[in-house]
Amino acid sequence: MSDVTTTIVDDYLAALSEGDAGSRARLVSRAWDEDGRFVDPLLDVRGHEAIGDIAVAVRDQFPGHTFRRTSGIDVHHDRVRFTWALLGPDGAVALSGIDVGEVAEDGRLRQIVGFFGDLPEGAAAA
């Protein structure tokens, strides 16, 4: 599952950076289950078209920026997690976060739940 999962996750992130509508649709189709769901602090969408629309919105808000995976992919059972960054044309990090996902039986993403930034500080356990 590891090599396939890496390809799927990288296709998902590439789709979010893709400017060409046809190429973006192909990447989304390869990476996502037909009824895939994407949830983050700002969005809760389902399906290929809505997931593709996220890329358009991000490109409008962050022209010239691209998503990159910044960690390996941790996999167990049908779950994945990884970190990512949205990089400006100069390489500066505009936004970063962690995604936790569920993989469908066919190996594509069924769901991604995204979190922005680092985990908040907390008190150490006694």
DSSP file (Angstrom, degrees, kcal/mol; ACC not computed):
  #  RESIDUE AA STRUCTURE BP1 BP2  ACC     N-H-->O    O-->H-N    N-H-->O    O-->H-N    TCO  KAPPA ALPHA  PHI   PSI    X-CA   Y-CA   Z-CA
    1    1 A M     >        0   0    0      0, 0.0     4,-3.0     0, 0.0     5,-0.2   0.000 360.0 360.0 360.0 -22.4    0.0    0.0    0.0
    2    2 A S  H  >  +     0   0    0      2,-0.2     4,-2.6     1,-0.2     5,-0.2   0.929 360.0  40.9 -62.9 -52.2    2.9    2.4    0.6
    3    3 A D  H  > S+     0   0    0      2,-0.2     4,-2.0     1,-0.2    -1,-0.2   0.913 119.4  46.8 -64.3 -41.1    4.0    3.1   -3.0
    4    4 A V  H  > S+     0   0    0      2,-0.2     4,-2.5     1,-0.2    -2,-0.2   0.928 112.4  50.3 -64.3 -44.7    0.4    3.4   -4.1
    5    5 A T  H  X S+     0   0    0     -4,-3.0     4,-2.8     1,-0.2     5,-0.3   0.905 108.5  52.3 -61.8 -42.4   -0.5    5.6   -1.1
    6    6 A T  H  X S+     0   0    0     -4,-2.6     4,-2.6     1,-0.2    -1,-0.2   0.925 110.8  47.7 -59.8 -44.8    2.5    7.9   -1.8
    7    7 A T  H  X S+     0   0    0     -4,-2.0     4,-2.5     2,-0.2    -2,-0.2   0.920 112.9  48.5 -62.1 -44.4    1.3    8.3   -5.5
    8    8 A I  H  X S+     0   0    0     -4,-2.5     4,-2.4     2,-0.2    -2,-0.2   0.934 113.5  45.9 -63.2 -47.4   -2.3    9.0   -4.4
    9    9 A V  H  X S+     0   0    0     -4,-2.8     4,-2.3     1,-0.2    -1,-0.2   0.919 114.0  48.5 -62.8 -43.8   -1.3   11.6   -1.8
   10   10 A D  H  X S+     0   0    0     -4,-2.6     4,-2.4    -5,-0.3    -1,-0.2   0.872 110.9  50.8 -66.3 -36.0    1.2   13.3   -4.2
   11   11 A D  H  X S+     0   0    0     -4,-2.5     4,-2.4    -5,-0.2    -1,-0.2   0.901 108.7  52.8 -64.9 -40.3   -1.5   13.4   -6.9
   12   12 A Y  H  X S+     0   0    0     -4,-2.4     4,-1.4     2,-0.2    -2,-0.2   0.939 113.1  42.7 -58.9 -48.5   -4.0   14.9   -4.4
   13   13 A L  H  X S+     0   0    0     -4,-2.3     4,-0.8     1,-0.2    54,-0.4   0.883 112.6  53.4 -67.9 -37.5   -1.5   17.7   -3.5
   14   14 A A  H >X S+     0   0    0     -4,-2.4     4,-1.0     1,-0.2     3,-0.8   0.886 104.7  56.3 -62.9 -38.0   -0.5   18.2   -7.2
   15   15 A A  H >< S+     0   0    0     -4,-2.4     3,-0.5     1,-0.2    -1,-0.2   0.879 102.8  54.9 -61.2 -37.6   -4.2   18.6   -8.0
   16   16 A L  H 3< S+     0   0    0     -4,-1.4    -1,-0.2     1,-0.2    -2,-0.2   0.735 114.1  41.2 -68.3 -20.9   -4.5   21.5   -5.5
   17   17 A S  H << S+     0   0    0     -4,-0.8     2,-0.3    -3,-0.8    -1,-0.2   0.537  89.6 112.3 -99.3 -10.2   -1.6   23.2   -7.3
   18   18 A E    <<  -     0   0    0     -4,-1.0    41,-0.1    -3,-0.5     6,-0.0  -0.490  42.6-172.3 -77.8 127.3   -2.7   22.5  -10.9
   19   19 A G        +     0   0    0     -2,-0.3     2,-0.5    40,-0.0    -1,-0.1   0.763  64.4  84.3 -86.1 -28.5   -3.8   25.5  -13.0
   20   20 A D  S  > S-     0   0    0      1,-0.1     4,-2.7     2,-0.0     5,-0.2  -0.666  70.8-147.6 -81.6 123.2   -5.1   23.5  -16.0
   21   21 A A  H  > S+     0   0    0     -2,-0.5     4,-2.4     1,-0.2     5,-0.2   0.877  95.8  48.4 -59.9 -42.1   -8.6   22.4  -15.4
   22   22 A G  H  > S+     0   0    0      2,-0.2     4,-2.0     1,-0.2    -1,-0.2   0.928 114.1  45.1 -65.8 -45.8   -8.3   19.1  -17.5
   23   23 A S  H  > S+     0   0    0      1,-0.2     4,-2.2     2,-0.2    -2,-0.2   0.900 113.1  51.7 -64.2 -40.6   -5.0   18.1  -15.7
   24   24 A R  H  X S+     0   0    0     -4,-2.7     4,-2.7     1,-0.2    -2,-0.2   0.919 108.4  51.0 -62.1 -44.1   -6.5   19.0  -12.4
   25   25 A A  H  X S+     0   0    0     -4,-2.4     4,-2.4     1,-0.2    -1,-0.2   0.888 110.0  50.3 -61.9 -39.4   -9.6   16.9  -13.0
   26   26 A R  H  X S+     0   0    0     -4,-2.0     4,-2.1     2,-0.2    -1,-0.2   0.913 111.5  47.9 -64.9 -42.6   -7.4   13.9  -14.0
   27   27 A L  H  X S+     0   0    0     -4,-2.2     4,-2.2     2,-0.2    -2,-0.2   0.922 112.2  48.8 -64.4 -44.3   -5.4   14.2  -10.8
   28   28 A V  H  X S+     0   0    0     -4,-2.7     4,-2.7     1,-0.2    -2,-0.2   0.921 111.2  50.6 -61.2 -43.7   -8.5   14.5   -8.7
   29   29 A S  H  < S+     0   0    0     -4,-2.4    -1,-0.2     1,-0.2    -2,-0.2   0.880 112.5  46.2 -63.5 -38.6  -10.0   11.4  -10.4
   30   30 A R  H  < S+     0   0    0     -4,-2.1    -1,-0.2     1,-0.2    -2,-0.2   0.856 121.4  37.4 -70.0 -34.6   -6.8    9.4   -9.8
   31   31 A A  H  < S+     0   0    0     -4,-2.2    78,-3.5    -5,-0.2     2,-0.4   0.772 110.6  60.1 -90.3 -27.9   -6.4   10.4   -6.2
   32   32 A W  E  < S-a  109   0A   0     -4,-2.7    78,-0.2    76,-0.3    16,-0.1  -0.847  73.8-122.1-118.2 139.3  -10.0   10.6   -4.9
   33   33 A D  E >   -     0   0A   0     76,-3.2     3,-2.3    -2,-0.4    14,-0.2  -0.345  43.9-104.8 -58.6 150.8  -12.9    8.2   -4.5
   34   34 A E  E 3  S+     0   0A   0      1,-0.3    14,-0.7    13,-0.1    -1,-0.1   0.840 123.0  36.3 -51.8 -37.6  -16.0    9.4   -6.5
   35   35 A D  E 3  S+     0   0A   0     12,-0.2    -1,-0.3    11,-0.1    -2,-0.1   0.003  88.4 157.3-107.1  27.0  -17.7   10.5   -3.2
   36   36 A G  E <   -     0   0A   0     -3,-2.3    11,-3.0    10,-0.1     2,-0.4  -0.139  29.7-145.7 -56.5 147.7  -14.5   11.7   -1.5
   37   37 A R  E     -aB 111  46A   0     73,-2.2    75,-2.2     9,-0.2     2,-0.5  -0.963  10.5-165.9-122.2 133.9  -14.9   14.2    1.3
   38   38 A F  E     +aB 112  45A   0      7,-2.6     7,-2.6    -2,-0.4     2,-0.4  -0.981  11.8 177.6-119.5 124.9  -12.4   17.0    2.1
   39   39 A V  E     +aB 113  44A   0     73,-2.7    75,-3.3    -2,-0.5     5,-0.2  -0.994  11.3 146.7-130.4 128.9  -12.8   18.7    5.5
   40   40 A D        -     0   0    0      3,-2.4     3,-0.3    -2,-0.4    75,-0.1  -0.849  65.9 -77.4-143.3-176.4  -10.6   21.5    6.9
   41   41 A P  S    S+     0   0    0      0, 0.0    74,-0.1     0, 0.0     3,-0.1   0.738 131.2  32.4 -59.5 -20.4  -11.2   24.5    9.2
   42   42 A L  S    S+     0   0    0      1,-0.1     2,-0.3     0, 0.0    -3,-0.0   0.664 119.5  40.1-107.0 -20.6  -12.7   26.4    6.2
   43   43 A L        -     0   0    0     -3,-0.3    -3,-2.4     2,-0.0     2,-0.2  -0.888  38.1-177.6-135.5 156.5  -14.3   23.8    4.1
   44   44 A D  E     +B   39   0A   0     -2,-0.3     2,-0.3    -5,-0.2    -5,-0.2  -0.699  34.2 155.4-150.5  96.8  -16.4   20.6    4.1
   45   45 A V  E     -B   38   0A   0     -7,-2.6    -7,-2.6    -2,-0.2     2,-0.4  -0.836  25.6-155.9-127.6 160.9  -16.9   19.4    0.5
   46   46 A R  E     +B   37   0A   0     -2,-0.3     4,-0.4    -9,-0.2    -9,-0.2  -0.998  49.3  28.9-139.1 139.1  -17.7   16.1   -1.2
   47   47 A G  S  > S-     0   0    0    -11,-3.0     4,-2.3    -2,-0.4     5,-0.2   0.034  85.3 -77.2  98.2 158.3  -17.0   14.8   -4.7
   48   48 A H  H  > S+     0   0    0    -14,-0.7     4,-2.6     1,-0.2     5,-0.2   0.890 123.8  50.9 -59.3 -45.6  -14.6   15.4   -7.5
   49   49 A E  H  > S+     0   0    0      1,-0.2     4,-2.0     2,-0.2    -1,-0.2   0.935 112.5  45.8 -62.2 -46.0  -15.9   18.7   -8.7
   50   50 A A  H  > S+     0   0    0     -4,-0.4     4,-1.0     2,-0.2    -1,-0.2   0.880 112.6  50.7 -65.7 -37.9  -16.0   20.3   -5.3
   51   51 A I  H >X S+     0   0    0     -4,-2.3     4,-0.9     1,-0.2     3,-0.6   0.912 110.3  50.0 -66.0 -41.3  -12.5   19.1   -4.5
   52   52 A G  H 3X S+     0   0    0     -4,-2.6     4,-1.2     1,-0.2     3,-0.5   0.854 103.6  60.2 -62.4 -34.7  -11.2   20.5   -7.8
   53   53 A D  H 3X S+     0   0    0     -4,-2.0     4,-2.2     1,-0.2    -1,-0.2   0.784  93.8  65.2 -65.0 -26.5  -12.9   23.8   -6.9
   54   54 A I  H <X S+     0   0    0     -4,-1.0     4,-2.7    -3,-0.6    -1,-0.2   0.920  99.2  52.6 -59.8 -42.5  -10.7   24.0   -3.8
   55   55 A A  H  X S+     0   0    0     -4,-0.9     4,-2.7    -3,-0.5    -1,-0.2   0.899 107.5  50.8 -61.1 -41.5   -7.7   24.3   -6.1
   56   56 A V  H  X S+     0   0    0     -4,-1.2     4,-2.1     1,-0.2    -1,-0.2   0.928 111.8  47.5 -62.3 -44.9   -9.2   27.2   -8.0
   57   57 A A  H  X S+     0   0    0     -4,-2.2     4,-2.1     2,-0.2    -2,-0.2   0.905 113.1  47.8 -64.1 -41.9  -10.0   29.0   -4.8
   58   58 A V  H  X S+     0   0    0     -4,-2.7     4,-3.1     1,-0.2    -2,-0.2   0.921 111.5  50.3 -65.4 -43.1   -6.4   28.4   -3.4
   59   59 A R  H  < S+     0   0    0     -4,-2.7    -1,-0.2     1,-0.2    -2,-0.2   0.865 110.5  50.4 -64.3 -35.2   -4.9   29.6   -6.7
   60   60 A D  H  < S+     0   0    0     -4,-2.1    -1,-0.2    -5,-0.2    -2,-0.2   0.897 117.8  38.7 -67.5 -39.7   -7.0   32.7   -6.6
   61   61 A Q  H  < S+     0   0    0     -4,-2.1    -2,-0.2     1,-0.2    -1,-0.2   0.821 129.8  29.7 -79.7 -32.1   -6.0   33.5   -3.0
   62   62 A F  S >< S-     0   0    0     -4,-3.1     3,-1.9    -5,-0.2    -1,-0.2  -0.622  81.6-162.0-128.9  71.6   -2.3   32.4   -3.4
   63   63 A P  T 3  S+     0   0    0      0, 0.0     3,-0.1     0, 0.0    -3,-0.1  -0.272  76.2  10.7 -58.3 136.2   -1.2   33.0   -7.0
   64   64 A G  T 3  S+     0   0    0      1,-0.3     2,-0.2    24,-0.1    -5,-0.1   0.453  97.0 130.4  78.7   0.9    1.9   31.1   -8.0
   65   65 A H    <   -     0   0    0     -3,-1.9     2,-0.3    -6,-0.1    -1,-0.3  -0.541  37.9-162.8 -87.6 153.8    1.9   29.0   -4.8
   66   66 A T  E     -C   87   0A   0     21,-2.2    21,-3.3    -2,-0.2     2,-0.3  -0.983  17.1-123.0-136.3 148.1    2.2   25.2   -4.8
   67   67 A F  E     -C   86   0A   0    -54,-0.4     2,-0.4    -2,-0.3    19,-0.2  -0.699  29.0-178.0 -87.4 141.1    1.6   22.4   -2.3
   68   68 A R  E     -C   85   0A   0     17,-2.3    17,-2.3    -2,-0.3     2,-0.3  -0.999  29.6-120.5-137.5 139.5    4.4   20.1   -1.3
   69   69 A R  E     -C   84   0A   0     -2,-0.4    15,-0.3    15,-0.2     4,-0.1  -0.648  24.5-171.5 -74.4 134.3    4.4   17.1    1.0
   70   70 A T        +     0   0    0     13,-2.3     2,-0.3    -2,-0.3    14,-0.2   0.249  61.5  35.9-115.4  10.5    6.9   17.8    3.8
   71   71 A S  S    S-     0   0    0     12,-0.8     2,-0.0     1,-0.1    -2,-0.0  -0.910  87.4 -90.4-146.0 172.9    6.9   14.4    5.5
   72   72 A G        -     0   0    0     -2,-0.3     2,-0.6     1,-0.1    11,-0.4  -0.207  51.9 -99.6 -71.0 179.6    6.7   10.8    4.8
   73   73 A I        -     0   0    0      9,-0.1     2,-0.5    -4,-0.1     9,-0.2  -0.936  27.4-149.8-111.6 119.6    3.3    9.2    4.8
   74   74 A D  E     -D   81   0A   0      7,-2.5     7,-1.5    -2,-0.6     2,-0.4  -0.773  23.2-175.8 -87.7 125.2    2.3    7.3    8.0
   75   75 A V  E     +D   80   0A   0     -2,-0.5     2,-0.3     5,-0.2     5,-0.2  -0.977  16.9 157.5-128.5 132.8    0.0    4.4    7.1
   76   76 A H  E >   -D   79   0A   0      3,-1.9     3,-2.8    -2,-0.4     2,-0.1  -0.946  68.1 -32.7-150.4 141.8   -1.9    1.9    9.1
   77   77 A H  T 3  S-     0   0    0     -2,-0.3     0, 0.0     1,-0.3     0, 0.0  -0.334 126.5 -28.1  50.4-121.8   -5.0    0.0    8.2
   78   78 A D  T 3  S+     0   0    0     -2,-0.1    25,-3.0    -3,-0.1     2,-0.3  -0.005 118.4 100.6-108.7  28.6   -7.0    2.3    5.9
   79   79 A R  E <   -DE  76 102A   0     -3,-2.8    -3,-1.9    23,-0.2     2,-0.3  -0.864  44.8-177.2-117.9 148.2   -5.6    5.5    7.4
   80   80 A V  E     -DE  75 101A   0     21,-2.0    21,-3.1    -2,-0.3     2,-0.3  -0.963   3.7-176.2-136.1 154.5   -2.9    7.9    6.4
   81   81 A R  E     +DE  74 100A   0     -7,-1.5    -7,-2.5    -2,-0.3     2,-0.3  -0.980  13.9 151.1-149.0 148.2   -1.3   11.1    7.8
   82   82 A F  E     - E   0  99A   0     17,-1.9    17,-2.7    -2,-0.3     2,-0.3  -0.974  35.5-115.0-165.0 161.4    1.3   13.4    6.4
   83   83 A T  E     - E   0  98A   0    -11,-0.4   -13,-2.3    -2,-0.3   -12,-0.8  -0.753  30.2-178.5-106.6 158.5    2.4   17.1    6.6
   84   84 A W  E     -CE  69  97A   0     13,-2.1    13,-2.0   -15,-0.3     2,-0.3  -0.929  13.3-151.0-147.4 165.4    2.4   19.6    3.8
   85   85 A A  E     -CE  68  96A   0    -17,-2.3   -17,-2.3    -2,-0.3     2,-0.7  -0.993  15.7-136.6-141.1 147.4    3.3   23.2    3.0
   86   86 A L  E     -CE  67  95A   0      9,-3.4     8,-3.2    -2,-0.3     9,-1.1  -0.932  33.0-158.9-101.3 113.5    1.9   25.8    0.6
   87   87 A L  E     -CE  66  93A   0    -21,-3.3   -21,-2.2    -2,-0.7     6,-0.2  -0.778   8.2-135.2-104.0 136.5    5.0   27.4   -0.9
   88   88 A G    >   -     0   0    0      4,-3.1     3,-2.4    -2,-0.4   -23,-0.1  -0.261  39.4 -94.0 -75.1 170.4    5.2   30.8   -2.5
   89   89 A P  T 3  S+     0   0    0      0, 0.0    -1,-0.1     0, 0.0   -25,-0.1   0.779 129.7  52.5 -57.1 -26.6    7.1   31.4   -5.8
   90   90 A D  T 3  S-     0   0    0      2,-0.1     3,-0.1     1,-0.0   -25,-0.0   0.406 122.7-106.6 -89.2   2.4   10.1   32.4   -3.7
   91   91 A G  S <  S+     0   0    0     -3,-2.4     2,-0.1     1,-0.3   -26,-0.0   0.376  72.7 142.7  89.5  -3.7    9.9   29.1   -1.6
   92   92 A A        -     0   0    0     -5,-0.1    -4,-3.1     1,-0.1     2,-0.6  -0.447  57.0-113.8 -71.5 143.8    8.6   30.8    1.5
   93   93 A V  E     +E   87   0A   0     -6,-0.2    -6,-0.2     1,-0.2     3,-0.1  -0.683  34.7 175.3 -80.9 118.5    6.0   28.9    3.5
   94   94 A A  E    S-     0   0A   0     -8,-3.2     2,-0.3    -2,-0.6    -1,-0.2   0.770  71.3  -4.8 -89.1 -31.4    2.6   30.6    3.3
   95   95 A L  E     -E   86   0A   0     -9,-1.1    -9,-3.4     2,-0.0    -1,-0.4  -0.976  64.0-176.0-160.6 146.8    0.7   27.9    5.2
   96   96 A S  E     +E   85   0A   0     -2,-0.3    21,-4.1   -11,-0.3     2,-0.3  -0.939  14.7 139.3-142.8 167.4    1.4   24.4    6.5
   97   97 A G  E     -EF  84 116A   0    -13,-2.0   -13,-2.1    -2,-0.3     2,-0.4  -0.983  41.4 -90.3-179.3-169.8   -0.5   21.7    8.2
   98   98 A I  E     -EF  83 115A   0     17,-1.8    17,-2.6    -2,-0.3     2,-0.4  -0.988  25.9-156.8-129.9 138.9   -1.2   18.0    8.7
   99   99 A D  E     -EF  82 114A   0    -17,-2.7   -17,-1.9    -2,-0.4     2,-0.4  -0.935   2.3-165.4-114.8 140.6   -3.8   15.9    6.9
  100  100 A V  E     +EF  81 113A   0     13,-2.4    13,-3.0    -2,-0.4     2,-0.3  -0.994  22.2 179.9-122.3 130.0   -5.3   12.7    8.2
  101  101 A G  E     -EF  80 112A   0    -21,-3.1   -21,-2.0    -2,-0.4     2,-0.4  -0.824  29.8-134.6-134.1 167.9   -7.1   10.6    5.7
  102  102 A E  E     -EF  79 111A   0      9,-2.5     8,-3.3    -2,-0.3     9,-1.7  -0.974  23.0-144.0-119.6 136.1   -9.0    7.4    5.0
  103  103 A V  E     - F   0 109A   0    -25,-3.0     6,-0.2    -2,-0.4     5,-0.1  -0.861  13.9-132.5-105.2 132.4   -8.3    5.3    2.0
  104  104 A A    >   -     0   0    0      4,-3.3     3,-2.0    -2,-0.5     6,-0.1  -0.219  33.9 -96.8 -73.2 169.2  -11.0    3.5    0.1
  105  105 A E  T 3  S+     0   0    0      1,-0.3    -1,-0.1     2,-0.1    -2,-0.0   0.796 124.6  57.2 -59.3 -29.8  -10.8   -0.2   -0.9
  106  106 A D  T 3  S-     0   0    0      2,-0.1    -1,-0.3     1,-0.1     3,-0.1   0.438 120.9-107.0 -83.9   2.4   -9.6    0.8   -4.4
  107  107 A G  S <  S+     0   0    0     -3,-2.0    -2,-0.1     1,-0.3     2,-0.1   0.284  82.3 118.7  94.3 -10.9   -6.7    2.7   -2.9
  108  108 A R  S    S-     0   0    0      1,-0.1    -4,-3.3    -5,-0.1    -1,-0.3  -0.418  76.1 -84.2 -84.0 166.0   -7.9    6.2   -3.6
  109  109 A L  E     +aF  32 103A   0    -78,-3.5   -76,-3.2    -6,-0.2    -6,-0.3  -0.502  37.2 179.5 -71.7 131.5   -8.7    8.7   -0.9
  110  110 A R  E    S-     0   0A   0     -8,-3.3   -73,-2.2     1,-0.4     2,-0.3   0.753  72.0  -1.3 -94.9 -36.5  -12.2    8.5    0.7
  111  111 A Q  E     -aF  37 102A   0     -9,-1.7    -9,-2.5   -75,-0.2     2,-0.4  -0.988  53.5-165.0-156.4 143.9  -11.6   11.4    3.1
  112  112 A I  E     -aF  38 101A   0    -75,-2.2   -73,-2.7    -2,-0.3     2,-0.5  -1.000   4.7-166.6-127.3 132.6   -9.1   13.9    4.2
  113  113 A V  E     -aF  39 100A   0    -13,-3.0   -13,-2.4    -2,-0.4     2,-0.3  -0.980  18.8-160.7-115.8 116.5   -9.3   16.0    7.3
  114  114 A G  E     - F   0  99A   0    -75,-3.3     2,-0.4    -2,-0.5   -15,-0.2  -0.755  11.7-166.6-105.3 145.2   -6.9   18.8    7.3
  115  115 A F  E     - F   0  98A   0    -17,-2.6   -17,-1.8    -2,-0.3     2,-0.3  -0.982  18.1-132.6-126.1 139.7   -5.5   20.9   10.1
  116  116 A F  E     - F   0  97A   0     -2,-0.4   -19,-0.3   -19,-0.2   -21,-0.0  -0.688  62.0 -11.0 -91.9 143.8   -3.5   24.2    9.6
  117  117 A G  S    S-     0   0    0    -21,-4.1   -19,-0.2    -2,-0.3     2,-0.1  -0.022  98.8 -35.8  72.1-171.2   -0.3   24.9   11.4
  118  118 A D  S    S-     0   0    0      1,-0.1     3,-0.1   -21,-0.1    -2,-0.1  -0.375  72.8 -86.2 -81.7 163.2    1.4   23.1   14.2
  119  119 A L        -     0   0    0      1,-0.1    -1,-0.1    -2,-0.1     3,-0.1  -0.430  54.1-101.9 -65.3 145.2   -0.4   21.4   17.1
  120  120 A P        -     0   0    0      0, 0.0    -1,-0.1     0, 0.0     2,-0.1  -0.329  39.8 -98.8 -68.1 153.3   -1.1   23.8   20.0
  121  121 A E        -     0   0    0     -3,-0.1     2,-0.3     1,-0.0    -3,-0.0  -0.379  48.0-176.3 -65.4 148.6    1.1   23.8   23.1
  122  122 A G        -     0   0    0     -3,-0.1     2,-0.2    -2,-0.1     3,-0.0  -0.947  31.6 -87.9-143.6 166.4   -0.4   21.8   25.9
  123  123 A A        -     0   0    0     -2,-0.3     2,-0.1     1,-0.1     3,-0.1  -0.521  49.2-110.4 -74.0 141.5    0.4   21.0   29.5
  124  124 A A        -     0   0    0     -2,-0.2     2,-0.1     1,-0.1    -1,-0.1  -0.430  36.9-102.5 -70.3 145.4    2.6   17.9   30.0
  125  125 A A              0   0    0      1,-0.1    -1,-0.1    -2,-0.1    -3,-0.0  -0.422 360.0 360.0 -67.8 143.0    0.9   14.9   31.5
  126  126 A A              0   0    0     -2,-0.1    -1,-0.1    -3,-0.1    -2,-0.1   0.475 360.0 360.0 -78.4 360.0    1.7   14.3   35.2
